[in-house]
Each structure stands twice: as C-alpha cells, then as structure tokens.
Amino acid sequence: MASVFLYHVVGDLTVGKPELSEFSETETVAAAIRAIGDSSEGGIPVWKKRSQKSVMENAGTRQQRFVGILNAIDIVAFLAREDCLADQDKAINTPVSEAIVPDNSALKVVDPGTRLIDALEMMKHGVKRLLVPKSVVWRGYSKRFSILYNGKWLKNVDPSGGSSTTNLTNASRPSSSSSTSSMQDKFCCLSREDVLRFIINCLGALAPLPLSSIASLGAINPNYCCIEASCPAIDAIKNHPNDPCAVAVVEPTPDGQQKIIGEISSSKLWRCDYMAAAWALANLSAGQFVMGVEDNMSSRSLPDISLNEMAGGTNITSSGGTNRQRKFSSRSIGFFSNSSNPNLGVGRSMYRGRSTPLTCKVTSSLAAVMAQMLSHRATHVWVTEAQSDDHLVGVVGYADILGAVISQSPPTMSDTPSS
C-alpha cells in the first residue's frame, strides 16, 4: 500500500475551493431548498449568527457557532408536519432552526497542514465536513517530504542543521506573520465527496485495494435502517437515520429475507418537489411513496400544489388559485415509474429512473462502488447478495469506504521508527 495519505495534507484538497459562505439558522426553509440544490451530499452546514461585536473570530469560535447539517430529509420531514401542510406559505418561510437536527460534531475545523490520513480518520468517526482556514500563502500542494523527512516529523528536525529542509517546509506552510488575519476569517469547506474524489484519482497508487471486494474489506454495514413497504412512509423518519441518511423500503420474502424496492433518503429527495414529497410522506405508505401513485387517484384527496419549476428543479410554492390542480405522481417528487399500479407486490422490473435504489453486490469492488457513488452524487449504495439483485444484506456509505481505506493504509508516523 502506497503512503499517499501520509504525503498529502488537507490543504492539497482545497485548491479551487471557494470561500465558505455561511448559511444562517435564521434563513428560511425556502432559501435552504434553493441552497441544497447546489450543495454536495444533499446538505448544507448551518451556523448561528456571528456576534455583532466580533470583527474577527478564531477557528474555535467558528466551531462553536456551527449548528449542524441540514439535508433534504430534514426539510421534507418538517414540511410533512400537520401544521405545515395546513399552512404551506408559513411553513416555507419558517427559519431553518425549526427544521434542522443539531449536531455540532458533524463539522471540525482543521489546519491546512493536517495529514490526509488523519482527516480520513475523523470522517470515519462521523465528521461530515472539514472547515479549513484559507491562507494567501498556502500553495495548495505538498511535496513528498513536506510532512516527513527521514522518518521524522519535520517539527523535530533541528532548523540549524537542515536549512534546506526548513525552507522546503516553509514553502508548503502558511506564513503566520502575513496570513494570520486571513486564516482566522476565511475558510473553505471540504465534504466527504471531495475526499472520495481525491481517493478515486489515486487508484493506481492504492493498488490492490481498489480491486478488492467490499465484502473482503469489511466495508459492508449490516446495521442499516429499513421499513416495510406496507408501513406508513412517515414512520421512515421517526428514528431519524443519520449516516447514511437513508431508509431502505423493503418487502419480506417467504425465506425470511428482505427485498429492496426503493429508498427514502436525502439523495433521492435532493432536488425534488418538496411540498409534494411532504404530502406523500404524511399520507402514503412507504411502497407507494417510492413507486409513485399515478393519476388514478382522486384529485379531491390531494392538496392544491403548484408544480411550477424553480431553479434546480425544486418547487416550494403553494398555489394561489390560478394554477391547475394536479394529482400526486412519481414525477411530482422527482421519481419516475412506468407503473400506474400502486400495489406493492410488483417485481423489480417495474422500477425505473430515479426511483430505482442504487445497489451493488457483495462481490463488487471498492473502486466500482466509489464510482457509483460519485457518478450518481449519492451518499451510499445498498448491497445485495451475489446471487440476487434485490435481496438486501447491508449498505456502504462514506464512513464505511473511508474505514476500509484506513484499515489498509500504512502505520502512522508515531508507529514508524525514526532513522
């Protein structure tokens, strides 16, 4: 295994990343829907407002102001509340502080010189975003010996005895005198998707790990959230799935296994019609929700929802009396199905397009699963048996992939003998 994660630092991944633009907890749900459409992993970091007295703040203060990550499921679950469905205009203008589930541990402030292996370890244990100070001096790349030199940390090298080494280190690290204010006040945000893209660009250096099966690497998480298709869809969010933020919709089989027919997740609801999805979550079964109920439903049982498209494909506008009433369908929440039959016993072939859950087999390689996740902008892939396309056995998420990569990585420098 190549030591690519030891020779690279977090600052390498910040090249081209824009400066963080904070999304305040006082912003409305409508504003959050628009922001989520442009976000990675279908979620946005939310912050408490900065104190008026503070002209500049350090990284610790920025960490304290972090509230949590707001995702599509949070918003749909909020809009599915009875009071929100009764007054949609009021609901979409509610501050996001009412919808977000606080989790200060989902983000961590790190220095640009933090080793990538350490960043992976943080993300393996639940950190979803890394907040990295932006420095005007940081070069955006690390050289092979900018972190290690003859098996030692550079900070332990005597500066008087190695001027060339010291100069090389300074070329890769920010200058404390010239960029202190910049580092304190300007940050960029790295997601797990950013890290995964870096890893997939280093597949050659990581051989033979990428071609190993996810089963052999222990990357399959058997402790997934699921709900039977006949249960109310609203039950899927009662326990608030966290990582991945997804619930498999399953049907039990005669042999005691579970057949996956769809999912209720932030990935699927990322750019949906939020109002239509909220109504469906509150009124339909889980099977009907993922399949879509077509125009054979009575229009009198449905809310009068405007389906005017907004930026990013979202819809957050209730009708004002001029829009034609339209029946709920799989298309209205971003799912597509060619079946108008709402029965739950249909086969896997009835599911098409974005309503189809993203799956792989236990024999799939790690590289294949990573490619699936990145190409579909998904946070997870459901895992099925090798002999079956829909018998569910587990799920692979970001944390599982990073854990598998770390377990195959070289020892940390604290375990490496110095020369």
HUJOZI-V235316 format. One record per residue. N is the residue number from 0. RES is the residue in one letter. PSI is psi in degrees with one decimal (999 if undefined). D_LAST is the distance of its C-alpha to the last C-alpha in Angstrom with 1 decimal. Layout:
BEGIN
<<N & RES & PSI & D_LAST> <N & RES & PSI & D_LAST>>
END
This chain:
BEGIN
<<0 & M & 125.2 & 21.0> <1 & A & 149.9 & 19.6> <2 & S & 48.4 & 17.5> <3 & V & -30.0 & 20.3> <4 & F & -15.9 & 20.7> <5 & L & -31.2 & 17.2> <6 & Y & 0.1 & 17.6> <7 & H & 151.3 & 21.1> <8 & V & 167.3 & 22.6> <9 & V & -34.7 & 26.1> <10 & G & -26.3 & 27.2> <11 & D & -30.0 & 27.1> <12 & L & -5.0 & 29.9> <13 & T & -2.1 & 32.1> <14 & V & 123.7 & 33.1> <15 & G & -3.9 & 36.8> <16 & K & 133.1 & 37.3> <17 & P & 160.5 & 40.3> <18 & E & 142.3 & 40.4> <19 & L & 130.5 & 41.3> <20 & S & 109.5 & 45.0> <21 & E & 140.9 & 45.7> <22 & F & 116.3 & 48.3> <23 & S & 150.2 & 50.2> <24 & E & -11.1 & 51.5> <25 & T & -7.5 & 54.9> <26 & E & 160.0 & 55.1> <27 & T & 163.5 & 57.6> <28 & V & -37.3 & 57.1> <29 & A & -43.2 & 58.6> <30 & A & -36.3 & 56.0> <31 & A & -38.6 & 53.2> <32 & I & -42.8 & 54.7> <33 & R & -39.7 & 54.5> <34 & A & -37.8 & 50.9> <35 & I & -32.2 & 49.8> <36 & G & -24.6 & 51.2> <37 & D & 6.7 & 48.7> <38 & S & 168.9 & 45.7> <39 & S & 148.1 & 42.8> <40 & E & 16.6 & 42.9> <41 & G & 30.2 & 46.5> <42 & G & 158.2 & 45.7> <43 & I & 138.9 & 45.4> <44 & P & 140.4 & 43.6> <45 & V & 140.0 & 46.3> <46 & W & 151.1 & 46.1> <47 & K & 152.4 & 48.2> <48 & K & 143.6 & 49.8> <49 & R & 143.0 & 48.0> <50 & S & 137.8 & 49.7> <51 & Q & -27.4 & 52.1> <52 & K & -21.0 & 51.0> <53 & S & 113.4 & 47.3> <54 & V & -35.6 & 46.9> <55 & M & 146.9 & 43.1> <56 & E & 153.8 & 41.0> <57 & N & 178.1 & 37.3> <58 & A & -35.5 & 35.3> <59 & G & -41.1 & 36.2> <60 & T & -39.0 & 39.9> <61 & R & -39.8 & 39.7> <62 & Q & -41.9 & 38.1> <63 & Q & -30.2 & 41.0> <64 & R & -10.8 & 43.6> <65 & F & 131.7 & 42.5> <66 & V & -53.4 & 45.1> <67 & G & -174.5 & 44.1> <68 & I & 120.9 & 44.3> <69 & L & 125.7 & 47.9> <70 & N & 179.1 & 48.5> <71 & A & -36.6 & 51.5> <72 & I & -39.2 & 52.2> <73 & D & -44.9 & 52.4> <74 & I & -45.6 & 55.0> <75 & V & -40.4 & 57.0> <76 & A & -39.4 & 57.0> <77 & F & -46.0 & 58.2> <78 & L & -17.3 & 60.9> <79 & A & -6.5 & 62.1> <80 & R & 149.8 & 63.2> <81 & E & -42.4 & 67.0> <82 & D & -31.2 & 67.4> <83 & C & -40.0 & 65.3> <84 & L & -30.4 & 67.3> <85 & A & -31.0 & 70.5> <86 & D & 85.3 & 69.6> <87 & Q & -36.5 & 67.1> <88 & D & -43.6 & 67.5> <89 & K & -38.4 & 66.5> <90 & A & -46.3 & 63.6> <91 & I & -11.7 & 61.9> <92 & N & 11.1 & 62.3> <93 & T & 142.5 & 60.7> <94 & P & 145.2 & 57.5> <95 & V & -14.4 & 54.4> <96 & S & -22.8 & 53.6> <97 & E & -18.7 & 56.3> <98 & A & -26.6 & 54.6> <99 & I & 146.4 & 50.9> <100 & V & 110.2 & 49.1> <101 & P & 136.6 & 46.8> <102 & D & 89.1 & 43.1> <103 & N & -20.5 & 40.9> <104 & S & -5.6 & 37.8> <105 & A & -10.8 & 38.1> <106 & L & 144.8 & 36.5> <107 & K & 135.2 & 33.4> <108 & V & 126.6 & 32.5> <109 & V & 155.4 & 28.9> <110 & D & 147.8 & 27.1> <111 & P & -25.9 & 26.7> <112 & G & 5.6 & 22.9> <113 & T & 132.8 & 22.7> <114 & R & 144.1 & 20.6> <115 & L & -33.3 & 23.0> <116 & I & -35.6 & 21.7> <117 & D & -35.3 & 22.7> <118 & A & -40.8 & 26.0> <119 & L & -38.7 & 26.7> <120 & E & -40.9 & 26.2> <121 & M & -45.5 & 28.7> <122 & M & -30.9 & 31.2> <123 & K & -33.1 & 30.9> <124 & H & 18.8 & 32.1> <125 & G & -7.4 & 35.1> <126 & V & 126.8 & 34.3> <127 & K & -19.7 & 36.4> <128 & R & 143.5 & 35.8> <129 & L & 126.1 & 33.0> <130 & L & 115.5 & 34.3> <131 & V & 125.0 & 32.1> <132 & P & 136.7 & 33.0> <133 & K & 128.2 & 34.0> <134 & S & 140.6 & 32.9> <135 & V & -14.4 & 34.5> <136 & V & -23.5 & 31.3> <137 & W & 128.3 & 29.2> <138 & R & -21.0 & 28.8> <139 & G & 11.2 & 28.9> <140 & Y & 157.3 & 25.8> <141 & S & 143.5 & 22.1> <142 & K & 166.4 & 20.0> <143 & R & -35.7 & 17.2> <144 & F & 25.7 & 14.6> <145 & S & -20.8 & 16.9> <146 & I & -36.5 & 15.3> <147 & L & 145.6 & 11.6> <148 & Y & 113.5 & 9.5> <149 & N & 39.6 & 6.1> <150 & G & 11.2 & 6.1> <151 & K & 154.2 & 7.6> <152 & W & 140.2 & 11.3> <153 & L & -26.7 & 12.9> <154 & K & -17.1 & 15.1> <155 & N & -4.5 & 12.4> <156 & V & 134.6 & 11.9> <157 & D & 115.9 & 14.4> <158 & P & -31.1 & 17.2> <159 & S & -19.4 & 18.5> <160 & G & 0.3 & 15.6> <161 & G & 69.7 & 15.2> <162 & S & -36.5 & 18.7> <163 & S & -38.8 & 18.3> <164 & T & -43.1 & 15.7> <165 & T & -42.2 & 18.0> <166 & N & -37.9 & 21.0> <167 & L & -38.7 & 19.7> <168 & T & -44.1 & 19.0> <169 & N & -27.5 & 22.5> <170 & A & -21.7 & 24.1> <171 & S & -6.0 & 23.2> <172 & R & 151.5 & 24.1> <173 & P & 147.1 & 27.6> <174 & S & 123.5 & 28.8> <175 & S & -29.8 & 29.9> <176 & S & -36.2 & 32.7> <177 & S & -14.4 & 34.4> <178 & S & 16.3 & 34.1> <179 & T & -48.4 & 34.3> <180 & S & -36.3 & 37.9> <181 & S & -42.7 & 37.1> <182 & M & -31.5 & 34.3> <183 & Q & -29.6 & 36.6> <184 & D & -14.1 & 39.6> <185 & K & 131.0 & 38.6> <186 & F & 157.4 & 36.9> <187 & C & 158.6 & 36.7> <188 & C & 126.7 & 36.6> <189 & L & 133.0 & 34.5> <190 & S & 170.4 & 36.0> <191 & R & -27.3 & 34.7> <192 & E & -40.0 & 36.6> <193 & D & -43.0 & 34.5> <194 & V & -40.9 & 31.3> <195 & L & -37.4 & 33.0> <196 & R & -36.8 & 34.1> <197 & F & -44.2 & 30.5> <198 & I & -42.6 & 29.4> <199 & I & -19.9 & 32.3> <200 & N & -7.4 & 31.4> <201 & C & 23.6 & 28.0> <202 & L & -37.6 & 29.6> <203 & G & -40.0 & 28.4> <204 & A & -18.1 & 24.7> <205 & L & -0.3 & 25.4> <206 & A & 143.1 & 27.2> <207 & P & 11.3 & 28.5> <208 & L & -47.2 & 28.6> <209 & P & -27.8 & 31.5> <210 & L & -3.3 & 33.8> <211 & S & 148.9 & 33.4> <212 & S & 151.1 & 36.4> <213 & I & -27.3 & 36.4> <214 & A & -43.8 & 37.7> <215 & S & -25.2 & 34.8> <216 & L & -5.1 & 32.3> <217 & G & 29.7 & 34.3> <218 & A & -3.4 & 35.1> <219 & I & 124.2 & 38.8> <220 & N & 112.8 & 40.0> <221 & P & -9.3 & 43.2> <222 & N & 63.3 & 44.1> <223 & Y & 162.7 & 45.9> <224 & C & 138.3 & 49.0> <225 & C & 162.4 & 52.2> <226 & I & 140.4 & 56.0> <227 & E & 146.7 & 58.9> <228 & A & -27.4 & 60.9> <229 & S & -11.0 & 64.1> <230 & C & 155.7 & 62.7> <231 & P & 137.5 & 63.2> <232 & A & -31.3 & 60.5> <233 & I & -24.2 & 60.2> <234 & D & -20.0 & 58.8> <235 & A & -27.0 & 55.6> <236 & I & 2.4 & 54.5> <237 & K & -35.4 & 55.5> <238 & N & 2.1 & 52.2> <239 & H & 80.7 & 50.4> <240 & P & 137.0 & 47.7> <241 & N & -58.1 & 44.4> <242 & D & 104.1 & 41.6> <243 & P & 157.0 & 42.8> <244 & C & 74.4 & 46.0> <245 & A & 146.5 & 48.2> <246 & V & 125.1 & 50.8> <247 & A & 134.8 & 51.8> <248 & V & 119.6 & 55.5> <249 & V & 161.0 & 56.3> <250 & E & 131.1 & 59.3> <251 & P & 145.2 & 59.4> <252 & T & 159.9 & 60.1> <253 & P & -27.7 & 62.4> <254 & D & 11.1 & 59.5> <255 & G & 5.6 & 57.8> <256 & Q & 179.2 & 55.2> <257 & Q & 128.7 & 54.9> <258 & K & 122.5 & 55.7> <259 & I & 131.2 & 54.2> <260 & I & -7.8 & 56.8> <261 & G & -171.6 & 55.2> <262 & E & 154.3 & 53.1> <263 & I & 109.2 & 53.6> <264 & S & 164.9 & 50.5> <265 & S & -34.6 & 49.3> <266 & S & -43.3 & 48.4> <267 & K & -30.2 & 52.0> <268 & L & 6.4 & 53.6> <269 & W & -49.5 & 51.4> <270 & R & 43.3 & 54.2> <271 & C & 179.1 & 57.2> <272 & D & 102.5 & 60.6> <273 & Y & -38.4 & 59.5> <274 & M & -43.4 & 63.1> <275 & A & -40.4 & 64.1> <276 & A & -38.8 & 61.0> <277 & A & -43.5 & 61.6> <278 & W & -43.7 & 65.2> <279 & A & -39.9 & 64.2> <280 & L & -37.1 & 61.6> <281 & A & -21.6 & 64.2> <282 & N & -14.0 & 67.1> <283 & L & 165.4 & 65.9> <284 & S & 164.1 & 64.3> <285 & A & -38.6 & 60.6> <286 & G & -42.2 & 61.9> <287 & Q & -36.0 & 64.3> <288 & F & -46.4 & 61.7> <289 & V & -24.2 & 59.3> <290 & M & -33.7 & 62.1> <291 & G & 132.1 & 64.2> <292 & V & 119.3 & 67.8> <293 & E & -162.4 & 70.0> <294 & D & 10.9 & 73.3> <295 & N & 0.7 & 75.3> <296 & M & 154.0 & 74.7> <297 & S & 128.8 & 77.4> <298 & S & -21.0 & 76.8> <299 & R & -18.7 & 78.4> <300 & S & 0.4 & 75.5> <301 & L & 150.0 & 73.0> <302 & P & 157.8 & 72.2> <303 & D & 95.5 & 73.3> <304 & I & 130.7 & 69.9> <305 & S & 133.6 & 69.5> <306 & L & 25.5 & 67.4> <307 & N & 132.0 & 67.0> <308 & E & 137.6 & 63.6> <309 & M & 178.6 & 61.3> <310 & A & 134.1 & 58.2> <311 & G & 4.8 & 55.6> <312 & G & 9.1 & 58.2> <313 & T & 160.1 & 58.6> <314 & N & 118.3 & 62.0> <315 & I & 15.5 & 62.5> <316 & T & 125.7 & 66.1> <317 & S & 154.7 & 69.0> <318 & S & 150.3 & 72.3> <319 & G & 18.2 & 74.9> <320 & G & -14.0 & 77.8> <321 & T & -17.4 & 77.8> <322 & N & 141.0 & 75.2> <323 & R & 133.0 & 76.4> <324 & Q & 138.1 & 75.4> <325 & R & 142.5 & 73.1> <326 & K & 149.9 & 72.2> <327 & F & 139.0 & 68.7> <328 & S & 171.7 & 66.9> <329 & S & -31.3 & 63.5> <330 & R & -31.9 & 63.5> <331 & S & -16.4 & 64.2> <332 & I & 13.4 & 60.8> <333 & G & 3.2 & 58.9> <334 & F & 156.1 & 59.2> <335 & F & 133.8 & 61.2> <336 & S & 141.2 & 63.2> <337 & N & 19.3 & 66.1> <338 & S & 130.0 & 67.5> <339 & S & 4.5 & 70.3> <340 & N & 114.4 & 70.4> <341 & P & 2.5 & 68.8> <342 & N & 152.0 & 68.9> <343 & L & -4.9 & 65.6> <344 & G & 17.0 & 66.0> <345 & V & 162.4 & 65.3> <346 & G & 174.0 & 62.8> <347 & R & -27.1 & 59.4> <348 & S & -13.5 & 61.1> <349 & M & -11.5 & 63.0> <350 & Y & 133.1 & 59.9> <351 & R & 162.9 & 59.1> <352 & G & -140.2 & 57.0> <353 & R & -10.3 & 55.1> <354 & S & -15.6 & 56.7> <355 & T & 126.7 & 54.8> <356 & P & 144.7 & 51.7> <357 & L & 117.7 & 48.4> <358 & T & 160.0 & 47.4> <359 & C & 177.5 & 45.1> <360 & K & 163.0 & 44.9> <361 & V & -21.3 & 42.5> <362 & T & -4.0 & 41.6> <363 & S & 146.3 & 40.8> <364 & S & 158.3 & 37.3> <365 & L & -39.7 & 35.0> <366 & A & -40.9 & 35.4> <367 & A & -40.7 & 39.1> <368 & V & -42.2 & 39.3> <369 & M & -42.3 & 37.1> <370 & A & -39.2 & 39.4> <371 & Q & -49.0 & 42.4> <372 & M & -43.7 & 41.3> <373 & L & -39.7 & 40.6> <374 & S & -30.0 & 43.7> <375 & H & 1.6 & 45.9> <376 & R & 42.7 & 44.2> <377 & A & 156.3 & 44.1> <378 & T & -3.1 & 42.0> <379 & H & 164.3 & 42.3> <380 & V & 130.7 & 43.7> <381 & W & 142.6 & 45.9> <382 & V & 129.4 & 45.0> <383 & T & 169.2 & 47.8> <384 & E & 157.6 & 48.2> <385 & A & -31.7 & 47.6> <386 & Q & -3.3 & 51.3> <387 & S & 146.4 & 52.7> <388 & D & -13.6 & 52.5> <389 & D & 5.9 & 53.3> <390 & H & 106.6 & 52.5> <391 & L & 134.2 & 50.0> <392 & V & -15.7 & 47.0> <393 & G & -166.5 & 44.6> <394 & V & 149.6 & 43.0> <395 & V & 121.8 & 39.8> <396 & G & -174.8 & 38.8> <397 & Y & -47.7 & 36.0> <398 & A & -36.8 & 34.3> <399 & D & -41.0 & 34.6> <400 & I & -45.4 & 33.0> <401 & L & -36.0 & 30.1> <402 & G & -40.0 & 29.6> <403 & A & -39.9 & 29.6> <404 & V & -43.4 & 27.0> <405 & I & -39.1 & 24.6> <406 & S & -21.8 & 25.0> <407 & Q & 1.8 & 23.8> <408 & S & 162.7 & 20.9> <409 & P & 162.4 & 17.2> <410 & P & 155.4 & 15.8> <411 & T & 166.5 & 15.2> <412 & M & -24.2 & 12.0> <413 & S & -20.9 & 13.0> <414 & D & -2.7 & 12.7> <415 & T & 124.9 & 9.4> <416 & P & 136.0 & 6.6> <417 & S & 151.9 & 3.8> <418 & S & 999 & 0.0>>
END
